[in-house]
Amino acid sequence: MSGGSEKKAYQAQSITVTFEARRCLHAAECVRGLPEVFDIAKRPWIQPDNATAERLAEVVRRCPSGALQYELVDGGTQTPTGLPQSPAVPPGS
């Protein structure tokens, strides 16, 4: 996790997670949320195959700096506000 400006991509079958080190605030939301995916003792430190795409997207959305982002293979991406959207609640409710 260097201070470089490059964005690194970590691909799984149904999701790609990107990490931009220079934006990271080291709040550790990712490490606490999914330690089996985000493990700073391992290389690569992001192993997206160790969780479902849905769960991984949920944890990535918690990143306060935006250093972590994701793209689903089916084309879905992080919501612009960075907040999870619940399909169980109809719009306008």
Secondary structure in CASP SS format (residue, H / E / C, confidence):
PFRMAT SS
TARGET T0000
AUTHOR 0000-0000-0000
METHOD secondary structure of the structure
MODEL  1
M C 1.00
S C 1.00
G C 1.00
G C 1.00
S C 1.00
E C 1.00
K E 1.00
K E 1.00
A E 1.00
Y E 1.00
Q E 1.00
A C 1.00
Q C 1.00
S C 1.00
I E 1.00
T E 1.00
V E 1.00
T E 1.00
F E 1.00
E E 1.00
A H 1.00
R H 1.00
R H 1.00
C C 1.00
L C 1.00
H C 1.00
A C 1.00
A C 1.00
E H 1.00
C H 1.00
V H 1.00
R H 1.00
G H 1.00
L C 1.00
P C 1.00
E C 1.00
V C 1.00
F E 1.00
D C 1.00
I C 1.00
A C 1.00
K C 1.00
R C 1.00
P C 1.00
W C 1.00
I E 1.00
Q C 1.00
P H 1.00
D H 1.00
N H 1.00
A C 1.00
T C 1.00
A H 1.00
E H 1.00
R H 1.00
L H 1.00
A H 1.00
E H 1.00
V H 1.00
V H 1.00
R C 1.00
R C 1.00
C C 1.00
P C 1.00
S C 1.00
G C 1.00
A C 1.00
L E 1.00
Q E 1.00
Y E 1.00
E E 1.00
L E 1.00
V C 1.00
D C 1.00
G C 1.00
G C 1.00
T E 1.00
Q C 1.00
T C 1.00
P C 1.00
T C 1.00
G C 1.00
L C 1.00
P C 1.00
Q C 1.00
S C 1.00
P C 1.00
A C 1.00
V C 1.00
P C 1.00
P C 1.00
G C 1.00
S C 1.00
END
